[in-house]
Amino acid sequence: MAQYLISVIVDESVYDLPQEEKEKSWDATGVFNEELKAEGSWVFAGGLGRPEEATVVDNRGSDVIVTDGPFLETKEFLGGFWVVEAPDLDAVLKIAARASKACGARLEIRSFDDA
């Protein structure tokens, strides 16, 4: 089985939703997560904090450079993710369709390299 990263694409408004809406989304996502576990597709998942809380570390040169804020300035960003196992792209597309419904967001699917 291959592993895939399913990235949740959001904008900052997702963090400003009323608490009731957030909890509704979290509940639906929790149900979906339990389904993935029962099916044997679950590897790992997580939601991410606000982009402005990010820290970037760059140690490619002679000094370590640490900067506050996101890697990119953009209107959309990674809000969370799942790592799932699926036999092929068709199977993960079906999983992602359910994930999109559960979390109420667009998703990007990428396979892991066989390194």
DRENFI-184046 format. One line per field, with one value per residue: x, y, z of N, C-alpha, C, O in turn; residue number from 1. Coordinates in Angstrom, 3 decimals. Layout:
BEGIN
n.px = (X_...)
n.py = (Y_...)
n.pz = (Z_...)
ca.px = (X_...)
ca.py = (Y_...)
ca.pz = (Z_...)
c.px = (X_...)
c.py = (Y_...)
c.pz = (Z_...)
o.px = (X_...)
o.py = (Y_...)
o.pz = (Z_...)
num = (NUM_...)
***
This chain:
BEGIN
n.px = (0.843_0.503_1.518_-0.115_-0.250_-2.778_-3.627_-5.137_-6.625_-6.956_-8.213_-7.478_-9.896_-10.993_-10.025_-11.377_-14.007_-17.218_-17.359_-19.202_-19.456_-16.827_-16.647_-18.581_-17.377_-15.045_-16.192_-17.344_-15.039_-13.729_-15.408_-14.984_-12.224_-12.289_-13.594_-11.632_-9.645_-10.946_-11.155_-8.549_-6.949_-5.861_-3.026_-1.845_-2.888_-3.509_-4.346_-3.378_-1.864_-2.393_-0.987_0.604_1.771_3.827_7.263_10.224_13.097_16.305_19.094_20.929_23.111_26.057_25.225_22.586_19.364_16.549_13.223_10.186_6.795_5.014_6.287_5.563_3.890_0.624_-2.787_-4.093_-3.443_-1.792_-3.882_-4.249_-3.849_-3.892_-2.262_-2.482_-3.003_-3.342_-4.336_-4.041_-4.187_-6.880_-8.275_-7.408_-8.457_-11.172_-11.182_-10.293_-12.419_-14.393_-13.087_-12.924_-15.612_-16.101_-14.383_-14.962_-13.447_-11.179_-8.913_-5.555_-3.836_-0.970_1.487_3.852_7.345_9.184_11.495)
n.py = (-1.177_2.195_5.361_8.453_12.009_14.012_17.176_19.884_22.668_25.951_29.272_32.212_32.779_30.500_30.153_32.042_31.359_31.001_29.416_27.277_26.462_25.640_23.466_21.769_21.092_19.870_17.685_16.265_15.695_14.112_11.847_10.959_10.377_8.194_6.357_6.001_4.753_2.357_1.222_0.696_2.521_4.690_6.587_8.918_12.124_15.679_18.948_22.305_25.219_28.821_30.545_32.800_32.171_30.555_29.459_29.860_28.062_28.328_26.785_26.684_28.144_29.780_30.591_30.021_30.961_32.288_33.005_34.738_33.908_32.784_30.502_31.239_34.132_34.186_33.831_31.464_28.462_25.662_24.008_21.736_18.130_14.778_11.655_8.895_5.417_3.733_1.598_2.634_5.568_6.004_4.908_6.587_8.986_8.587_8.444_11.050_12.560_12.029_13.083_15.803_16.507_16.035_17.877_20.235_21.613_22.395_20.018_18.794_16.183_14.209_11.879_9.988_9.949_7.093_6.750)
n.pz = (0.000_-0.780_0.621_1.191_1.276_2.344_2.032_3.720_2.434_3.289_4.142_6.143_7.370_8.422_10.982_12.348_12.597_14.224_17.450_17.602_14.905_14.409_16.180_15.096_12.652_13.646_14.957_12.784_11.347_13.224_13.269_10.648_10.852_12.620_10.977_9.000_10.535_11.241_8.714_8.108_6.786_8.024_8.986_10.115_11.349_11.536_12.729_12.008_13.498_13.335_10.485_11.036_13.400_12.826_12.521_10.722_9.872_8.611_7.657_5.603_4.887_6.177_8.646_11.027_10.312_11.745_11.408_12.122_11.365_8.392_5.860_3.277_1.980_1.534_0.405_0.818_2.639_4.248_6.349_7.776_7.822_6.507_6.688_4.820_3.991_0.954_-1.759_-4.331_-6.519_-7.263_-5.087_-2.988_-3.880_-3.447_-0.666_-0.124_-1.124_0.752_2.979_2.338_2.430_5.139_6.509_5.264_3.318_0.553_-0.854_-1.282_-2.840_-2.456_-3.304_-1.353_-1.878_-2.895_-1.212)
ca.px = (0.000_1.225_1.075_-0.451_-0.528_-3.973_-3.483_-6.352_-6.333_-7.884_-7.758_-7.471_-11.239_-11.326_-9.673_-12.264_-15.377_-17.784_-16.985_-20.149_-19.091_-15.574_-16.927_-19.304_-16.361_-14.183_-16.958_-17.447_-13.704_-13.476_-16.133_-14.237_-10.977_-12.607_-13.863_-10.331_-8.981_-11.658_-10.874_-7.129_-6.278_-5.304_-1.630_-1.670_-3.565_-3.386_-4.677_-2.251_-2.164_-2.393_0.303_1.435_2.447_4.889_8.662_10.999_14.513_17.100_20.491_21.620_24.328_27.036_24.535_21.189_18.469_15.228_12.309_8.793_5.808_4.952_7.241_5.048_2.779_-0.383_-4.156_-4.452_-2.316_-2.035_-4.565_-4.195_-3.477_-3.970_-1.406_-3.294_-2.523_-4.335_-3.693_-3.754_-4.732_-8.345_-8.735_-7.186_-9.408_-12.430_-10.957_-10.211_-13.764_-15.042_-12.376_-13.334_-16.965_-16.022_-13.742_-15.496_-12.370_-10.518_-7.776_-4.538_-3.308_0.359_2.068_5.184_8.386_9.657_12.920)
ca.py = (0.000_3.467_6.397_9.718_13.181_14.766_18.489_20.687_24.012_26.892_30.647_32.587_32.880_29.257_30.311_33.039_30.862_30.879_28.166_26.216_25.965_24.900_22.191_20.937_20.587_18.944_16.458_15.548_15.199_13.020_10.673_10.505_9.769_6.871_5.498_5.666_3.782_1.083_0.692_0.397_3.521_5.730_6.589_10.056_13.351_16.787_20.315_23.209_26.548_29.961_30.722_33.837_31.569_29.694_29.875_29.266_27.879_28.136_26.533_26.318_28.935_29.684_30.898_29.618_32.112_31.957_34.119_34.550_33.981_31.651_30.312_32.025_35.055_33.734_33.884_30.106_27.782_24.336_24.120_20.439_17.086_13.353_10.710_7.683_4.340_3.307_0.771_3.394_6.928_5.948_4.674_7.779_10.007_8.322_8.859_12.509_13.107_11.955_14.008_17.157_16.686_16.068_19.082_21.418_22.371_21.797_19.198_18.427_14.846_13.961_10.613_10.064_9.333_5.790_6.927)
ca.pz = (0.000_-0.838_1.546_0.554_2.096_1.952_2.645_3.816_1.948_3.919_4.293_7.556_7.927_9.120_12.390_12.941_12.613_15.566_18.122_17.230_13.571_14.549_16.830_14.133_11.725_14.382_15.183_11.509_11.043_14.165_12.769_9.470_11.320_13.167_9.820_8.399_11.412_11.107_7.374_7.991_5.943_8.898_9.416_11.017_10.917_12.478_12.334_12.231_14.015_12.399_9.801_11.652_14.547_12.306_12.576_9.633_10.181_7.397_7.988_4.354_4.724_7.263_9.892_11.145_10.275_12.273_11.182_12.509_10.293_7.471_4.772_2.159_2.185_0.589_0.921_1.215_3.250_4.795_7.627_8.432_6.876_6.827_5.989_4.700_3.131_-0.031_-2.774_-5.554_-6.551_-7.277_-3.720_-2.163_-4.326_-2.737_0.717_-0.100_-1.316_2.065_3.863_1.972_2.960_6.598_7.037_4.594_2.666_-0.601_-0.464_-2.263_-2.592_-2.993_-2.845_-0.791_-2.683_-2.413_-0.871)
c.px = (0.887_0.690_0.914_-0.647_-1.761_-3.905_-4.795_-5.979_-7.382_-7.361_-7.936_-8.849_-11.623_-11.027_-10.618_-13.726_-15.903_-17.474_-17.906_-19.810_-17.799_-15.842_-17.679_-18.323_-15.459_-14.903_-17.040_-16.094_-13.341_-14.163_-15.400_-12.947_-11.220_-12.925_-12.560_-9.606_-9.615_-11.366_-9.417_-6.359_-5.539_-3.814_-1.461_-2.465_-3.339_-3.847_-3.512_-2.725_-2.104_-1.011_1.196_2.146_3.609_6.266_9.395_12.466_15.242_18.566_21.258_22.929_25.268_26.406_23.113_20.346_17.086_14.356_10.902_7.906_5.949_6.064_6.858_4.008_1.758_-1.760_-4.632_-3.217_-2.758_-2.636_-4.531_-3.880_-3.859_-2.834_-2.192_-2.577_-3.663_-3.625_-3.313_-4.437_-6.256_-8.903_-8.556_-8.081_-10.761_-12.319_-10.973_-11.577_-14.523_-14.408_-12.801_-14.712_-16.912_-15.462_-14.207_-14.445_-11.903_-9.289_-6.808_-3.992_-1.928_0.853_3.427_6.146_8.775_11.142_13.383)
c.py = (1.239_4.412_7.700_10.789_13.856_16.078_19.248_22.129_24.962_28.315_31.025_32.642_31.631_29.375_31.273_32.616_30.848_29.494_27.015_25.610_25.159_23.520_21.240_20.299_19.573_17.623_15.620_14.950_14.036_11.733_10.089_9.803_8.366_5.880_5.059_4.602_2.404_0.410_0.290_1.370_4.575_5.521_7.671_11.224_14.437_18.088_21.211_24.564_27.612_30.147_31.761_33.339_30.679_30.308_29.142_29.220_27.578_27.991_26.083_27.054_28.747_29.968_30.343_30.886_31.647_33.185_33.742_34.620_32.845_31.666_31.173_33.022_34.710_33.816_32.517_29.405_26.425_24.483_22.838_19.389_15.721_12.668_9.407_6.652_3.921_2.516_1.538_4.764_6.923_5.770_5.907_8.929_9.827_8.731_10.383_13.164_13.109_12.943_15.448_17.473_16.861_17.385_20.361_22.267_21.648_21.046_19.021_17.063_14.738_12.638_10.889_9.409_8.006_5.853_5.917)
c.pz = (0.000_0.230_0.789_1.615_1.524_2.724_2.601_3.465_2.507_3.777_5.762_8.182_8.717_10.619_13.108_12.941_14.043_16.144_17.734_15.876_13.622_15.130_15.908_13.150_12.416_14.610_13.910_11.121_11.965_13.745_11.568_9.889_11.868_12.039_9.160_9.229_11.248_9.769_7.196_7.114_6.749_9.121_10.472_10.471_11.955_11.877_12.708_12.741_12.929_11.758_10.471_12.909_14.119_12.536_11.458_10.053_8.879_7.794_6.753_4.172_5.897_8.625_9.850_11.196_10.718_12.098_11.635_11.292_9.308_6.428_3.571_2.641_1.120_1.223_1.395_1.742_3.766_6.184_8.430_7.394_7.410_6.090_6.004_3.849_2.223_-1.119_-4.037_-5.491_-6.551_-5.868_-2.848_-2.612_-3.637_-1.275_0.807_-0.310_0.002_3.045_3.601_2.519_4.474_7.121_6.358_3.907_1.407_-0.112_-1.622_-1.863_-3.229_-2.452_-2.224_-1.770_-2.079_-2.095_0.132)
o.px = (1.895_-0.447_1.682_-1.143_-1.784_-4.105_-5.485_-5.127_-8.571_-6.227_-8.485_-8.970_-12.488_-11.712_-10.651_-14.601_-15.123_-17.345_-17.440_-19.867_-17.679_-15.325_-17.440_-18.423_-15.140_-14.302_-16.830_-16.025_-12.709_-13.583_-15.214_-12.610_-10.438_-12.572_-12.399_-9.025_-8.911_-11.330_-9.082_-5.226_-4.683_-3.379_-0.998_-2.695_-3.018_-3.752_-2.750_-3.841_-1.803_0.012_2.419_3.031_4.299_6.404_9.206_13.014_14.847_19.201_22.127_23.772_25.282_26.987_22.514_20.584_16.519_14.692_10.488_8.216_6.884_6.686_7.722_3.316_2.001_-1.882_-5.483_-2.092_-3.939_-1.995_-4.760_-3.668_-4.113_-2.485_-2.524_-1.666_-4.803_-2.441_-2.379_-5.161_-6.867_-9.889_-9.437_-8.433_-11.418_-13.255_-11.594_-11.855_-15.212_-15.106_-13.011_-14.956_-17.591_-16.000_-13.887_-14.533_-12.182_-8.699_-7.192_-3.718_-1.731_0.658_4.072_5.799_8.698_11.941_14.550)
o.py = (1.302_4.278_8.017_10.517_14.230_16.093_19.261_22.734_24.801_28.540_30.245_32.562_31.696_28.757_31.311_33.425_30.698_28.520_25.890_24.392_24.124_22.520_20.032_19.109_18.532_16.557_14.407_13.825_13.075_10.652_8.876_8.751_7.453_4.704_3.892_3.667_1.401_-0.817_-0.391_1.082_5.280_4.407_7.401_11.312_14.152_18.303_20.902_24.997_27.332_29.932_31.615_34.020_30.111_31.517_27.940_30.214_26.684_28.958_25.215_26.631_27.694_29.624_30.211_31.772_30.723_34.271_32.586_35.298_32.046_32.693_31.765_32.763_34.919_33.866_32.428_29.711_26.082_25.013_22.854_19.705_15.540_13.067_8.881_6.974_3.773_2.737_1.152_5.075_7.767_6.409_6.245_9.776_10.808_9.298_10.946_14.213_14.075_13.565_16.220_18.574_17.724_17.952_21.457_23.495_20.465_21.392_19.090_16.817_15.120_12.320_11.892_8.423_7.827_5.097_5.927)
o.pz = (0.704_0.683_-0.120_2.708_0.351_3.938_1.581_4.114_2.232_3.353_6.540_9.404_9.590_11.435_14.338_13.251_14.983_15.402_17.554_15.707_12.966_14.633_15.935_12.851_11.841_14.474_13.947_10.624_11.525_13.848_11.475_9.345_11.606_12.128_8.802_8.680_11.130_9.683_6.227_6.731_6.214_9.414_11.580_9.265_13.108_10.669_13.624_12.454_11.769_12.409_10.472_13.426_14.966_12.719_11.271_10.531_8.131_8.215_6.833_3.381_6.536_9.654_8.782_12.017_10.135_12.571_11.542_10.313_9.382_6.159_2.924_3.625_-0.068_2.447_2.280_1.347_3.727_7.092_9.640_6.224_8.601_4.979_7.067_3.087_2.662_-1.376_-4.740_-4.545_-5.894_-5.501_-2.058_-1.791_-3.286_-0.711_1.708_0.271_0.328_3.845_4.537_3.014_5.030_8.072_6.819_3.909_1.209_0.912_-2.790_-0.689_-4.383_-1.279_-2.529_-2.419_-0.863_-2.647_0.525)
num = (1_2_3_4_5_6_7_8_9_10_11_12_13_14_15_16_17_18_19_20_21_22_23_24_25_26_27_28_29_30_31_32_33_34_35_36_37_38_39_40_41_42_43_44_45_46_47_48_49_50_51_52_53_54_55_56_57_58_59_60_61_62_63_64_65_66_67_68_69_70_71_72_73_74_75_76_77_78_79_80_81_82_83_84_85_86_87_88_89_90_91_92_93_94_95_96_97_98_99_100_101_102_103_104_105_106_107_108_109_110_111_112_113_114_115)
***
